[in-house]
Amino acid sequence: MYRNFYPHQYSYGTYQNPLASTRADILLDESDTVDSEPEDLGDGFYLYHWNVAFPANAHETYFLRANNQKVISGGWAPGGYWSSTIFENYPKDKYHWVISIRNSGGRDRDLNLYLITKE
C-alpha cells in the first residue's frame, strides 16, 4: 500500500549552544542613559533610552530605574540580525522594570533598552 514510504534514517543530535559561564545582573538608572535628558512625552510621561554592549552567548538581566518615577512600560531592540531570546519583561515594583535576555548569536551586539515612566 505504501510502496514509496521510506522511514527516516537521520538524527538531530544532542548539541546545545552553551550559555556563557557568567550571568550578569545590571542596574541602569537615569545617569546611564544615551540622552542627557529623558524625552518628555507630555502629561507627566517620560521616555528613557539606554544603549548597552551585549556579549555573545550571554544571559543578562537589566534592572531599569529612572528618578524614582513610576514605571509604565519597558522594551528592548537588539542590533543586528542574530538570534536572541527574551526571558522576562515585567515591572518588578513601581520603580523598577526588569528585562532578562539571552544573546544566542555568536557575536557581540548592541542592545537598546527603553523605559516609559510617569511622575
C-alpha positions in Angstrom: 0.0 0.0 0.0 2.8 2.5 0.9 5.5 1.3 -1.5 7.2 4.7 -1.7 7.4 5.2 2.0 10.9 5.2 3.5 11.5 5.7 7.2 13.9 8.5 8.1 17.5 7.4 8.8 18.8 10.6 10.4 19.3 12.0 13.8 19.1 15.6 15.1 21.9 15.0 17.6 22.1 16.4 21.1 24.2 19.6 20.6 23.1 22.7 22.5 24.6 26.1 22.3 26.1 26.7 25.8 25.4 29.8 27.8 28.2 31.9 28.9 29.7 30.9 32.2 28.6 34.1 33.8 25.2 35.8 34.1 25.1 39.5 34.7 22.6 41.5 36.7 22.9 45.1 35.7 21.3 48.1 37.3 20.8 51.0 34.9 19.5 54.4 36.1 19.0 57.8 34.6 22.7 58.7 34.7 23.5 55.9 32.2 21.0 57.0 29.5 22.0 57.8 25.9 20.4 61.3 26.2 21.3 63.7 28.9 17.6 64.4 29.5 14.7 62.0 29.0 12.2 62.7 26.2 9.2 64.4 27.6 6.1 62.6 26.2 3.6 65.1 27.8 1.1 64.7 30.7 3.9 63.6 33.1 5.2 60.7 30.9 8.9 60.4 30.0 10.9 58.1 27.7 14.4 56.9 28.8 16.8 55.1 26.4 19.9 53.0 27.1 22.4 51.6 24.6 24.5 48.7 26.0 27.0 46.3 24.6 25.6 42.8 24.7 28.2 40.0 24.6 27.8 36.8 22.5 26.2 33.8 24.2 25.5 35.8 27.4 22.4 35.9 29.6 21.9 39.3 31.2 19.2 40.8 33.4 18.7 44.6 33.3 17.0 46.5 36.1 15.8 49.8 34.8 15.1 52.8 37.1 14.5 56.5 36.5 14.5 59.2 39.1 12.1 57.3 41.3 9.3 57.8 38.7 6.7 55.1 38.4 7.4 52.6 35.5 4.7 52.2 32.9 6.4 50.1 30.2 9.8 48.8 29.1 11.1 47.4 25.9 14.2 46.2 24.0 15.6 46.3 20.5 18.6 44.2 19.6 21.0 45.4 17.0 21.9 43.1 14.1 20.1 40.1 12.8 21.4 37.3 15.1 19.2 35.3 17.3 18.2 36.4 20.8 15.7 35.3 23.4 13.8 37.4 25.9 13.0 35.6 29.1 11.4 38.3 31.2 10.0 41.8 30.6 8.0 43.0 33.6 7.7 45.6 36.3 9.5 44.4 39.5 7.8 47.0 41.6 6.5 50.5 40.9 10.0 52.0 40.4 11.9 49.1 38.6 11.5 47.4 35.3 13.2 44.0 34.6 14.4 42.8 31.2 16.1 39.4 31.1 17.6 38.4 27.7 20.0 35.9 26.1 22.2 36.7 23.1 22.3 33.3 21.5 24.1 34.6 18.4 27.8 34.0 18.2 28.6 37.8 18.0 28.7 40.8 20.3 25.9 43.2 19.5 24.3 46.4 20.6 21.1 46.3 22.7 18.7 49.3 23.1 16.6 49.4 26.2 13.6 51.7 26.7 11.6 52.7 29.7 8.4 54.8 29.9 7.7 56.4 33.3 5.2 58.7 34.8 5.8 61.3 37.5 
